[in-house]
Amino acid sequence: MADLITVDDPDDPRLRDYTGLTDVELRRRREPEEGLFIAEGEKVIRRAKDAGFEMRSMLLSAKWVDVMRDVIDELPAPVYAVTPEVAERVTGYHVHRGALASMQRKPLPEPAELLAEGGSGRRIAVFEGFVDHANLGAAFRSAAALGISAILLSPDCADPLYRRAIKVSMGSVFSVPYARLADWPADLEKVRAAGYRILAMTPSPQAASLDQVPPERFERCAIMLGSEGHGLSTHALRAADEWVRIPMAEGIDSLNVAAASAVAFYATRPHRQA
């Protein structure tokens, strides 16, 4: 059973995991270095726990203690009970959901592990240059909902375990396995060597419309999407087996990348799931 500890001092060193959550640059550096991430809200905390992440501690306002009582009773990590005012001074913002947990990261799998899994109908996603945490989280949520088996990230993609990404994904970052490609875009050849057809999503008129691509081309495919501003790089496009696009109304050239990912994942699903 966890210890329930009332803390009145926002400078208490036991709350260090939660300090300065609004300082994006600090947290981007600190969390991976220290092997932690922050889960916010009851549902996300429970999903992180159910996904097997070890809890370091929880930070709860008083009214959330009863809501989280079963988690408190089950886990040995300390639970810090604070007032909303103390929580805001520690974190830098008003914690609307009233419940935060500091979780221990797991080692990321190697891309080869993810590429070796599954059969002929397996679909994975490849993200290049996703730097916006909200878009990354939304794309993970779409991937989980629409049957994507794994996600590979270019080295410059944002951290899926950053608090904003986790929150937007509603914890889907815990359920879709992901890995980082170290050598971009050369490592795309490893994707192809594992038997995946690489489909590059681009609004280029040279790309085939998704609704006209034969379904068999979506079997064991890697759906590649690019950054929020410029889309896929020239190098990534050249490394693809085929360019595909979402058909658009006249005068509109593209969708937000998170929305585009949802459309692409839906359009490429096996027809037997329709």
MARTORKOL-144110 format. One line per 2 residues: number of its first residue (from 1); their letters; for each residue z, y, x of N, C-alpha, C. Coordinates in Angstrom, 2 decimals. Last residue first. Example, Ala and Ser with C-alpha at 12.3 -4.5 7.8 and 13.67 -1.06 7.14 Angstrom:
// residues 2
2) SA) 7.08 -2.25 12.85 7.14 -1.06 13.67 7.87 0.03 12.90  7.80 -5.69 13.19 7.80 -4.50 12.30 7.80 -3.30 13.20
//
This chain:
// residues 274
274) AQ) -42.87 -3.57 -14.10 -43.22 -2.49 -15.02 -42.59 -2.70 -16.38  -42.61 -5.58 -12.31 -41.38 -4.89 -12.68 -41.63 -3.81 -13.71
272) RH) -45.12 -6.42 -11.73 -44.32 -7.31 -12.56 -42.99 -6.70 -12.98  -46.04 -4.54 -9.99 -46.37 -4.39 -11.41 -45.58 -5.32 -12.31
270) PR) -43.85 -3.21 -7.55 -44.62 -4.36 -8.03 -44.85 -4.27 -9.54  -44.26 0.35 -6.97 -43.43 -0.82 -7.29 -44.32 -1.97 -7.74
268) TA) -45.60 2.66 -6.48 -45.90 1.52 -5.61 -45.09 0.28 -5.94  -44.62 4.54 -8.25 -46.04 4.17 -8.33 -46.37 2.93 -7.52
266) YF) -41.96 4.87 -7.40 -42.26 4.31 -8.72 -43.69 3.78 -8.77  -42.28 6.01 -4.90 -41.56 4.74 -5.01 -41.83 4.07 -6.36
264) AV) -43.67 8.36 -5.59 -44.29 7.37 -4.72 -43.60 6.00 -4.85  -41.77 9.71 -7.17 -43.07 9.34 -7.74 -43.71 8.22 -6.91
262) AS) -39.71 10.04 -5.27 -39.46 9.29 -6.50 -40.77 8.82 -7.13  -40.99 11.63 -3.34 -40.52 10.29 -2.98 -40.29 9.44 -4.23
260) AA) -41.43 13.98 -4.75 -42.58 13.18 -4.33 -42.15 11.76 -3.96  -38.82 14.93 -4.98 -39.54 14.53 -6.18 -40.73 13.64 -5.83
258) AV) -38.38 15.44 -2.26 -37.51 14.50 -2.97 -38.17 14.02 -4.25  -40.37 17.31 -1.64 -40.43 15.99 -1.03 -39.51 14.98 -1.72
256) NL) -41.97 19.01 -4.33 -40.83 18.92 -3.43 -40.74 17.49 -2.91  -45.55 18.47 -4.45 -44.21 18.44 -5.04 -43.17 18.62 -3.94
254) SD) -48.66 20.35 -4.23 -47.68 19.35 -3.80 -46.40 19.47 -4.61  -50.57 22.10 -5.33 -50.95 21.26 -4.20 -49.95 20.17 -3.86
252) IG) -52.08 23.22 -8.21 -50.80 22.81 -7.63 -51.08 21.82 -6.52  -54.62 23.59 -9.17 -53.89 24.76 -8.71 -52.53 24.47 -8.12
250) EA) -54.61 20.98 -11.52 -55.39 21.96 -10.77 -54.53 23.17 -10.42  -52.10 18.49 -11.02 -52.83 19.41 -11.88 -53.53 20.46 -11.01
248) MP) -52.53 15.68 -8.77 -51.87 16.90 -9.22 -52.76 17.68 -10.19  -51.72 12.44 -7.61 -52.69 13.29 -8.30 -51.99 14.47 -8.97
246) IR) -50.36 11.98 -4.46 -50.01 12.03 -5.88 -51.04 12.92 -6.58  -52.05 10.03 -1.95 -51.55 11.29 -2.52 -51.19 11.08 -3.98
244) VW) -52.36 8.43 1.25 -52.31 8.39 -0.21 -51.69 9.68 -0.72  -53.99 7.02 4.02 -53.41 8.22 3.43 -53.47 8.07 1.91
242) ED) -53.24 4.17 6.06 -53.96 4.77 4.93 -53.23 6.01 4.47  -51.91 3.63 8.37 -53.05 2.78 8.02 -53.90 3.40 6.91
240) AA) -50.85 6.25 10.66 -50.83 5.54 9.38 -52.06 4.65 9.21  -51.04 7.80 12.88 -50.48 6.47 13.06 -50.51 5.64 11.78
238) RL) -51.94 10.24 11.99 -52.86 9.42 12.77 -52.36 7.98 12.93  -49.60 11.15 10.79 -50.78 10.87 9.97 -51.77 9.97 10.72
236) AH) -48.02 11.54 13.05 -47.64 10.53 12.06 -48.83 10.16 11.19  -49.43 13.60 14.32 -49.22 12.33 15.01 -48.87 11.22 14.02
234) TS) -49.23 15.67 12.45 -50.55 15.12 12.78 -50.42 13.75 13.44  -46.39 15.11 10.27 -47.03 15.67 11.45 -48.40 15.02 11.65
232) LG) -46.03 15.55 6.75 -46.13 14.68 7.92 -46.84 15.39 9.07  -44.75 18.76 5.72 -45.19 17.41 5.47 -45.24 16.59 6.75
230) HG) -43.68 21.24 6.17 -45.05 20.99 6.64 -45.56 19.60 6.34  -41.11 21.35 4.81 -41.99 22.50 4.97 -43.44 22.15 5.23
228) ES) -39.85 18.86 4.66 -39.90 19.71 3.48 -40.93 20.84 3.61  -41.65 16.20 6.39 -40.65 17.25 6.26 -40.92 18.15 5.06
226) GL) -43.08 13.20 4.85 -42.79 14.16 5.90 -41.85 15.27 5.49  -43.08 9.65 4.34 -43.05 11.01 3.81 -42.56 11.96 4.89
224) MI) -44.48 6.49 3.95 -44.05 7.50 4.91 -44.17 8.90 4.31  -43.79 3.32 3.11 -44.20 4.58 2.50 -43.62 5.71 3.34
222) AC) -44.98 0.33 4.03 -44.03 1.34 4.50 -44.54 2.69 4.00  -45.34 -2.79 2.24 -45.82 -1.49 2.72 -44.66 -0.62 3.17
220) RE) -45.65 -5.35 0.86 -45.11 -5.18 2.23 -45.67 -3.90 2.86  -48.11 -4.22 -1.28 -47.28 -5.36 -0.90 -46.92 -5.26 0.58
218) FR) -49.88 -2.29 -1.85 -48.48 -1.88 -1.86 -47.54 -3.03 -1.50  -52.31 -3.42 -2.04 -52.06 -2.64 -0.83 -50.60 -2.15 -0.75
216) EP) -52.41 -4.55 -4.54 -52.11 -5.45 -3.42 -51.85 -4.68 -2.13  -53.20 -2.50 -6.31 -51.78 -2.84 -6.17 -51.46 -3.71 -4.97
214) PV) -55.56 -0.10 -5.08 -55.31 -1.46 -5.57 -53.86 -1.88 -5.31  -55.25 3.25 -6.05 -55.09 2.30 -4.95 -54.83 0.91 -5.52
212) QD) -55.21 5.07 -8.03 -56.48 4.37 -7.82 -56.41 3.36 -6.67  -52.86 6.40 -8.08 -53.20 5.64 -9.29 -54.53 4.92 -9.17
210) LS) -52.86 7.76 -5.65 -51.99 6.60 -5.83 -52.39 5.75 -7.03  -55.94 8.65 -4.20 -54.97 8.89 -5.26 -54.17 7.62 -5.52
208) AA) -56.36 8.86 -0.70 -56.64 8.15 -1.94 -55.55 8.45 -2.96  -57.08 11.92 1.07 -56.19 10.80 0.75 -56.62 10.16 -0.57
206) QP) -58.54 14.17 1.40 -59.09 12.95 2.00 -58.26 11.71 1.65  -57.05 16.23 0.44 -58.10 15.69 -0.44 -58.75 14.43 0.12
204) SP) -53.57 15.91 1.19 -54.94 16.07 1.68 -55.96 15.50 0.68  -50.91 15.59 0.66 -51.75 16.19 -0.39 -53.20 16.36 0.02
202) TM) -49.60 12.41 1.64 -50.12 13.72 2.01 -50.95 14.28 0.87  -47.95 9.66 2.86 -48.05 10.54 1.70 -48.47 11.93 2.15
200) AL) -49.27 6.87 4.39 -48.82 8.24 4.63 -49.03 9.07 3.38  -48.37 3.62 4.70 -49.02 4.53 3.77 -48.44 5.93 3.97
198) IR) -48.76 0.88 6.64 -48.14 2.21 6.64 -48.98 3.15 5.78  -47.95 -2.38 6.00 -49.05 -1.43 5.91 -48.45 -0.04 5.75
196) YG) -46.09 -4.54 8.09 -46.10 -3.51 7.05 -47.36 -2.65 7.14  -45.67 -6.40 10.11 -46.45 -6.79 8.94 -46.50 -5.79 7.82
194) AA) -44.56 -5.63 12.41 -43.72 -6.44 11.54 -44.42 -6.80 10.23  -46.43 -3.91 13.43 -46.35 -5.24 14.02 -45.49 -6.18 13.19
192) RV) -45.81 -1.59 11.97 -47.07 -2.30 11.71 -47.01 -3.74 12.24  -43.40 -0.99 13.23 -43.44 -1.19 11.77 -44.70 -1.99 11.41
190) KE) -44.21 -0.62 15.81 -43.32 -1.74 15.54 -43.28 -2.05 14.04  -45.65 1.71 15.53 -46.40 0.50 15.86 -45.54 -0.75 15.63
188) LD) -43.71 3.59 15.22 -44.42 3.17 14.01 -45.26 1.91 14.28  -42.85 4.33 17.69 -42.18 3.19 17.07 -42.82 2.77 15.75
186) AP) -44.28 6.65 18.24 -44.72 5.39 18.86 -44.10 4.18 18.18  -43.81 9.24 17.39 -44.10 8.23 16.36 -44.49 6.87 16.93
184) WD) -40.52 8.46 18.48 -41.37 8.86 17.36 -42.61 9.57 17.89  -38.18 6.33 19.29 -39.38 6.88 19.92 -40.40 7.19 18.83
182) AL) -36.15 5.47 17.55 -35.82 6.25 18.75 -37.03 6.96 19.33  -35.46 5.49 14.18 -36.47 5.14 15.17 -36.27 6.04 16.39
180) RA) -32.47 4.47 12.62 -33.25 5.55 13.24 -34.25 4.96 14.24  -31.97 2.90 9.41 -31.87 2.92 10.87 -32.71 4.09 11.37
178) YP) -30.35 1.65 6.43 -31.24 2.57 7.15 -30.97 2.48 8.65  -29.97 0.12 3.21 -29.83 0.06 4.67 -30.81 1.03 5.34
176) VS) -28.55 1.51 0.46 -29.87 1.29 1.04 -29.71 1.26 2.56  -25.89 2.04 -0.18 -26.49 0.80 -0.69 -27.88 0.52 -0.15
174) FV) -25.00 4.45 0.70 -24.21 3.28 1.09 -24.92 1.97 0.72  -26.59 6.31 -0.44 -26.74 6.13 1.01 -25.93 4.93 1.51
172) SG) -25.69 6.49 -3.02 -26.79 5.55 -2.76 -27.04 5.36 -1.27  -23.77 8.33 -3.69 -23.33 7.16 -2.96 -24.43 6.15 -2.66
170) MS) -25.25 10.34 -4.86 -24.26 9.63 -5.68 -23.85 8.30 -5.01  -26.80 11.95 -3.33 -27.27 10.57 -3.52 -26.38 9.78 -4.47
168) VK) -25.25 14.22 -3.23 -26.48 14.26 -4.01 -26.99 12.85 -4.29  -23.16 13.24 -1.54 -22.88 13.73 -2.89 -24.13 13.71 -3.76
166) IA) -24.47 12.62 0.86 -23.76 11.58 0.12 -23.58 11.99 -1.34  -25.37 15.18 1.57 -26.33 14.10 1.33 -25.69 12.98 0.51
164) RR) -22.94 16.53 1.91 -23.89 16.98 0.90 -24.90 15.88 0.55  -21.71 15.09 4.09 -21.09 15.16 2.76 -22.07 15.55 1.66
162) YL) -23.77 12.85 5.93 -23.20 14.19 5.78 -22.78 14.36 4.32  -25.04 10.46 6.12 -23.62 10.42 5.80 -22.96 11.80 5.86
160) PD) -27.66 10.98 6.90 -27.43 10.54 5.53 -25.96 10.51 5.12  -28.46 13.75 8.79 -27.51 12.64 8.74 -27.30 12.21 7.28
158) AC) -31.99 14.55 9.13 -30.58 14.86 8.90 -29.76 13.58 8.77  -34.36 13.59 11.67 -33.89 13.62 10.29 -32.39 13.96 10.23
156) DP) -35.28 13.29 14.24 -34.86 14.63 13.83 -34.43 14.71 12.37  -36.12 10.63 14.61 -34.93 11.11 15.31 -34.41 12.45 14.81
154) SL) -36.93 9.27 11.33 -37.33 9.82 12.62 -36.10 10.42 13.30  -35.64 6.37 9.74 -35.59 7.82 9.92 -36.14 8.19 11.28
152) LI) -36.29 3.95 7.28 -36.30 4.28 8.70 -36.42 5.79 8.84  -34.74 2.08 4.78 -35.29 3.37 5.17 -35.19 3.52 6.68
150) AS) -35.28 -0.67 2.50 -34.68 -0.08 3.69 -35.39 1.24 3.99  -36.30 -1.32 -0.05 -35.37 -2.24 0.62 -34.65 -1.62 1.81
148) IG) -36.57 0.25 -3.14 -36.90 0.33 -1.73 -35.84 -0.45 -0.94  -36.10 0.31 -5.95 -36.33 -0.95 -5.26 -36.80 -0.87 -3.83
146) LA) -35.36 2.58 -7.27 -36.72 2.08 -7.46 -37.11 0.97 -6.48  -32.80 3.39 -6.64 -33.12 3.14 -8.04 -34.44 2.41 -8.22
144) AA) -32.91 3.79 -3.88 -32.01 2.77 -4.42 -32.41 2.39 -5.84  -34.78 5.90 -3.78 -35.05 4.63 -3.10 -34.20 3.51 -3.67
142) SR) -33.41 7.91 -5.13 -34.64 7.37 -5.69 -34.98 6.01 -5.08  -31.35 8.30 -3.27 -31.02 7.88 -4.64 -32.24 7.28 -5.32
140) FA) -32.78 9.15 -1.05 -32.04 7.90 -0.98 -31.70 7.39 -2.38  -33.69 11.59 -2.07 -34.66 10.55 -1.73 -33.98 9.19 -1.61
138) AG) -31.28 12.99 -2.32 -32.06 12.69 -3.52 -33.07 11.58 -3.26  -30.53 13.19 0.40 -29.70 12.45 -0.55 -30.46 12.06 -1.80
136) LN) -32.64 14.78 1.35 -32.41 13.45 1.90 -31.59 12.60 0.95  -32.28 17.11 -0.15 -33.51 16.34 -0.29 -33.33 14.91 0.22
134) AH) -29.74 17.85 0.87 -29.92 17.58 -0.56 -31.17 16.76 -0.80  -30.20 18.27 3.61 -29.33 17.17 3.19 -29.49 16.84 1.71
132) DV) -33.17 18.78 5.25 -32.35 19.28 4.14 -31.52 18.12 3.58  -34.79 17.52 7.02 -33.66 18.26 7.57 -32.73 18.80 6.49
130) FG) -36.87 15.06 7.73 -36.08 15.50 6.57 -34.83 16.21 7.12  -38.63 14.05 9.74 -38.22 15.45 9.73 -37.54 15.92 8.47
128) EF) -39.90 11.38 7.98 -40.07 12.18 9.18 -39.58 13.60 8.94  -39.03 8.23 6.77 -38.88 9.68 6.59 -39.03 10.37 7.94
126) VA) -40.25 5.43 5.23 -40.12 6.07 6.54 -40.08 7.57 6.31  -39.25 2.63 3.28 -39.65 4.03 3.38 -39.42 4.51 4.80
124) IR) -40.54 -0.59 2.24 -39.58 0.25 2.93 -40.10 1.69 2.90  -40.90 -3.43 0.20 -41.31 -2.06 0.49 -40.18 -1.34 1.21
122) RG) -41.97 -6.80 -0.04 -40.94 -5.85 0.38 -41.55 -4.48 0.69  -43.55 -8.93 -0.67 -43.48 -7.83 -1.62 -42.52 -6.73 -1.23
120) SG) -43.26 -10.85 1.34 -44.52 -10.11 1.24 -44.43 -8.91 0.32  -39.76 -10.57 2.25 -41.03 -11.27 2.13 -42.19 -10.33 1.94
118) GE) -36.97 -9.86 4.55 -37.77 -9.80 3.34 -39.10 -10.50 3.41  -36.57 -8.44 7.89 -36.08 -9.02 6.63 -37.16 -9.02 5.55
116) AL) -37.38 -7.10 10.10 -37.55 -8.56 10.10 -37.19 -9.20 8.77  -36.69 -4.48 9.82 -38.11 -4.83 9.71 -38.31 -6.34 9.58
114) LE) -33.98 -4.49 10.35 -34.44 -4.17 8.99 -35.89 -4.60 8.78  -33.98 -5.14 13.06 -33.24 -5.96 12.11 -33.74 -5.74 10.70
112) AP) -35.44 -3.07 14.23 -36.00 -4.42 14.23 -35.30 -5.34 13.24  -33.69 -0.86 14.09 -34.87 -0.94 13.20 -35.43 -2.34 13.11
110) EP) -30.27 -1.92 14.14 -31.49 -1.62 14.87 -32.67 -1.70 13.90  -27.71 -0.38 12.07 -28.54 -1.52 12.52 -29.71 -1.03 13.36
108) LP) -24.99 1.67 13.21 -26.27 1.55 12.52 -27.00 0.29 12.99  -21.53 0.91 12.80 -22.70 1.00 13.70 -23.98 0.85 12.89
106) KR) -19.89 2.89 10.27 -20.25 1.59 10.84 -21.38 1.80 11.84  -17.27 5.39 10.09 -18.67 4.96 10.13 -18.80 3.55 10.67
104) QM) -14.50 5.69 7.98 -14.96 5.31 9.31 -16.42 4.84 9.23  -13.78 8.54 5.91 -14.18 7.14 6.08 -14.68 6.91 7.50
102) SA) -11.68 10.49 4.07 -12.28 10.37 5.39 -12.52 8.89 5.65  -12.11 11.71 0.81 -11.67 10.61 1.67 -12.41 10.70 2.99
100) LA) -10.95 13.77 -1.84 -11.76 13.59 -0.64 -11.22 12.39 0.12  -10.76 15.20 -4.98 -10.51 13.98 -4.21 -11.49 13.91 -3.05
98) GR) -11.47 17.38 -6.57 -10.07 17.11 -6.32 -9.74 15.89 -5.49  -13.85 18.46 -7.31 -13.61 17.09 -7.73 -12.21 16.61 -7.37
96) HV) -13.76 21.03 -6.17 -13.83 20.88 -7.62 -13.43 19.47 -8.06  -12.27 22.62 -3.88 -12.63 21.21 -4.03 -12.61 20.86 -5.52
94) HY) -13.46 25.54 -2.65 -12.69 25.00 -3.76 -13.16 23.57 -4.04  -13.49 25.55 0.98 -14.10 25.75 -0.33 -13.19 25.16 -1.41
92) GT) -12.21 24.96 3.33 -13.06 26.15 3.31 -13.75 26.39 1.98  -10.32 22.96 3.75 -11.74 22.60 3.73 -12.67 23.80 3.81
90) VR) -7.82 24.32 3.79 -8.18 23.31 4.80 -9.68 23.14 4.89  -7.87 25.98 1.59 -7.65 26.57 2.91 -8.02 25.58 4.03
88) EA) -8.22 24.12 -0.46 -9.26 25.13 -0.21 -9.09 25.74 1.17  -5.83 22.67 -0.31 -7.11 21.99 -0.10 -8.21 22.98 0.23
86) VE) -4.02 24.67 -1.02 -3.98 24.12 0.33 -5.30 23.42 0.64  -4.81 25.02 -3.69 -4.85 26.15 -2.76 -4.84 25.65 -1.32
84) PT) -4.34 22.56 -4.93 -5.72 23.05 -4.80 -5.85 24.18 -3.79  -1.85 20.86 -2.91 -2.22 21.73 -4.01 -3.69 22.14 -3.85
82) VA) -1.97 17.39 -1.90 -1.92 18.82 -1.63 -2.22 19.60 -2.90  -1.24 14.36 -0.42 -1.25 15.07 -1.70 -1.04 16.55 -1.42
80) YV) -2.84 12.05 1.50 -2.20 13.36 1.57 -2.37 14.07 0.23  -2.37 8.79 2.35 -2.91 9.65 1.29 -2.12 10.95 1.30
78) PA) -3.24 6.47 4.97 -2.37 7.50 4.39 -3.11 8.34 3.36  -4.43 3.10 4.26 -4.61 4.43 4.84 -3.68 5.46 4.20
76) PL) -4.35 0.59 3.10 -3.22 1.00 3.93 -3.31 2.42 4.46  -5.20 0.09 -0.40 -5.57 0.37 0.99 -4.37 0.87 1.79
74) ED) -4.23 -0.31 -2.99 -4.98 -1.38 -2.34 -5.13 -1.18 -0.84  -3.03 1.96 -3.94 -2.22 0.75 -3.85 -2.90 -0.35 -3.04
72) IV) -5.21 3.74 -3.92 -4.03 4.01 -3.10 -3.22 2.74 -2.87  -6.79 2.53 -5.87 -7.27 2.61 -4.49 -6.11 2.83 -3.54
70) DR) -5.17 2.89 -8.10 -5.53 1.53 -7.71 -6.06 1.48 -6.28  -4.96 5.73 -8.24 -3.79 4.91 -7.94 -4.17 3.51 -7.49
68) MV) -6.66 7.76 -8.83 -6.99 6.95 -7.66 -5.87 5.95 -7.32  -5.42 8.91 -11.02 -6.80 8.41 -11.16 -7.14 7.44 -10.04
66) DV) -3.00 9.78 -9.92 -2.99 8.69 -10.90 -4.37 8.07 -11.05  -3.97 11.81 -8.20 -3.20 10.69 -7.66 -3.22 9.51 -8.62
64) WK) -5.15 13.98 -9.30 -6.03 12.86 -8.95 -5.28 11.65 -8.41  -3.29 15.96 -9.60 -3.78 15.31 -10.82 -4.68 14.11 -10.54
62) AS) -2.85 16.88 -6.92 -1.84 16.08 -7.63 -2.41 15.32 -8.83  -5.63 16.29 -4.73 -4.78 17.20 -5.49 -3.95 16.35 -6.44
60) LL) -5.89 14.39 -1.73 -5.95 14.46 -3.19 -5.12 15.62 -3.71  -7.42 12.78 0.78 -6.84 14.09 0.50 -7.00 14.33 -1.00
58) MS) -7.01 9.75 2.64 -7.48 10.48 1.47 -6.73 11.80 1.36  -8.21 8.08 5.64 -7.19 8.75 4.84 -7.84 9.31 3.58
56) RM) -10.00 6.10 6.48 -9.05 6.67 7.43 -7.89 7.34 6.72  -11.37 3.13 5.23 -10.83 4.45 4.92 -9.82 4.88 5.97
54) EF) -14.36 1.48 6.08 -12.91 1.58 6.25 -12.44 3.00 5.99  -16.82 0.35 3.87 -16.41 1.34 4.86 -14.88 1.43 4.89
52) GA) -17.78 -1.38 1.91 -17.14 -1.95 3.09 -16.77 -0.95 4.17  -18.65 -0.54 -0.48 -19.69 -0.86 0.50 -19.10 -1.33 1.84
50) DK) -16.32 0.16 -1.73 -16.95 -1.10 -2.15 -18.06 -1.53 -1.19  -15.91 2.64 -0.47 -14.96 1.55 -0.27 -15.60 0.20 -0.61
48) AR) -18.09 4.05 -1.51 -17.94 3.88 -0.06 -17.00 2.71 0.25  -17.48 3.96 -4.21 -18.69 3.30 -3.73 -18.65 3.09 -2.22
46) RI) -15.11 5.46 -4.31 -15.08 4.04 -4.70 -16.31 3.30 -4.17  -16.13 7.94 -3.51 -15.09 7.27 -2.71 -15.05 5.78 -3.03
44) VK) -17.89 8.46 -5.62 -18.42 8.29 -4.26 -17.40 7.58 -3.38  -16.12 8.68 -7.80 -17.17 7.66 -7.79 -17.67 7.39 -6.38
42) EG) -14.35 10.87 -7.02 -13.87 9.52 -7.30 -14.97 8.46 -7.16  -15.25 13.02 -4.27 -15.28 12.63 -5.67 -14.92 11.17 -5.86
40) EA) -16.74 12.55 -1.16 -16.17 13.52 -2.09 -16.33 13.05 -3.52  -16.28 11.43 2.11 -16.72 11.07 0.77 -15.99 11.98 -0.22
38) IF) -17.17 12.18 5.36 -16.35 12.58 4.23 -17.01 12.18 2.93  -17.02 10.13 8.33 -17.74 10.94 7.36 -16.82 11.19 6.18
36) LG) -16.74 9.44 11.89 -16.21 9.58 10.54 -17.25 10.23 9.63  -17.04 9.44 14.69 -17.22 8.22 13.93 -16.67 8.27 12.52
34) EE) -17.06 11.63 16.26 -15.75 11.05 16.00 -15.83 9.81 15.12  -19.79 12.19 16.29 -19.08 12.01 17.55 -17.75 11.29 17.35
32) PE) -20.42 12.56 13.56 -20.95 11.41 14.29 -20.19 11.13 15.59  -18.71 14.95 13.15 -18.54 13.71 12.40 -19.16 12.50 13.10
30) RR) -19.49 17.06 14.92 -18.19 16.42 15.03 -18.14 15.05 14.35  -22.05 17.99 14.32 -21.73 17.49 15.65 -20.50 16.58 15.62
28) RR) -21.88 18.64 11.63 -23.01 17.82 12.10 -22.73 17.21 13.46  -19.66 20.33 11.60 -19.53 19.00 11.04 -20.67 18.08 11.47
26) LE) -20.75 22.63 12.85 -19.58 21.95 13.42 -19.51 20.51 12.91  -22.83 23.29 11.08 -23.14 22.94 12.47 -21.99 22.20 13.13
24) VD) -21.39 23.82 8.67 -22.38 22.75 8.75 -22.63 22.32 10.20  -18.51 24.42 7.51 -19.16 24.76 8.78 -20.15 23.64 9.11
22) TL) -17.19 23.42 5.37 -18.33 24.29 5.08 -19.06 24.73 6.36  -15.01 22.05 6.35 -16.11 21.27 5.81 -17.34 22.12 5.49
20) GT) -12.64 22.71 7.90 -13.93 23.38 8.09 -15.12 22.62 7.55  -10.89 19.61 8.02 -10.96 21.04 8.30 -12.40 21.53 8.45
18) YD) -10.44 16.93 7.66 -10.97 17.69 6.52 -11.17 19.18 6.81  -9.25 15.81 9.86 -10.54 15.26 9.43 -11.22 16.14 8.38
16) RL) -6.73 17.08 9.97 -7.82 17.54 10.83 -9.19 17.03 10.38  -4.34 16.66 8.77 -5.47 16.99 7.89 -6.72 17.35 8.68
14) RP) -2.46 16.40 10.69 -2.86 15.17 10.00 -4.06 15.40 9.08  -1.78 18.95 11.50 -2.81 18.21 12.27 -3.26 16.91 11.60
12) DD) -1.54 21.52 9.18 -0.96 20.24 9.58 -2.04 19.42 10.29  -2.42 23.86 8.16 -2.65 23.64 9.59 -2.04 22.33 10.09
10) PD) -1.56 23.98 5.55 -2.98 23.70 5.79 -3.32 23.47 7.26  1.35 22.50 4.49 0.83 23.36 5.56 -0.64 23.03 5.82
8) DV) 2.18 20.62 2.70 2.15 22.01 2.24 1.48 22.95 3.25  1.75 17.37 1.61 1.54 18.29 2.73 1.39 19.70 2.18
6) TI) 3.13 14.27 0.81 2.91 15.64 0.36 2.83 16.57 1.56  1.81 11.12 0.95 2.48 12.13 1.75 2.13 13.51 1.21
4) LD) 1.97 7.84 0.33 1.64 9.09 -0.34 2.49 10.19 0.30  0.64 5.11 2.10 1.73 6.07 1.99 1.22 7.32 1.29
2) AM) -0.82 2.22 0.51 -0.90 3.45 1.30 0.34 4.31 1.09  0.00 -1.19 0.84 0.00 0.00 0.00 0.00 1.25 0.88
//
